[in-house]
Amino acid sequence: MEYIKAFIVGGGICVIGQILLDRTKLTSGRIMVIFSVTGAFLTALGVYQPVVEFAGAGATVPILGFGYSLANGVIAEVKSEGLFGIMTGGLKATAGGISAAIAFGYLAALFSNPKSKG
């Protein structure tokens, strides 16, 4: 049942992204920023945590989950370190994922023939 919940929620997030791509003039980069900020905002309001508890990876893996991770890192760091945690919390919480994305992106570029869209 966990897989079904994750598929429905994660797929729903992707459907929203696809609708935004198809029906608006927003670029994929802008949609990613909107999703990240929305994830952080919903986490700050306490709305996204129940979604994460319900859907698990279906809510944390899409880009909304990145905003969720940033917000959770900041909240935890502010509780333990004070206002300085605003600057360090998001970085500590997401450093592993960002590092992995950079490393795997580099490896993909080594084994493929990347071209620009010009």
Secondary structure, 3 states (H helix, E strand, C coil): CHHHHHHHHHHHHHHHHHHHHHHCCCCHHHHHHHHHHHHHHHHHHCCHHHHHHHHCHHHHCCHHHHHHHHHHHHHHHHHHHHHHHHHHHHHHHHHHHHHHHHHHHHHHHHCCCCCCCC
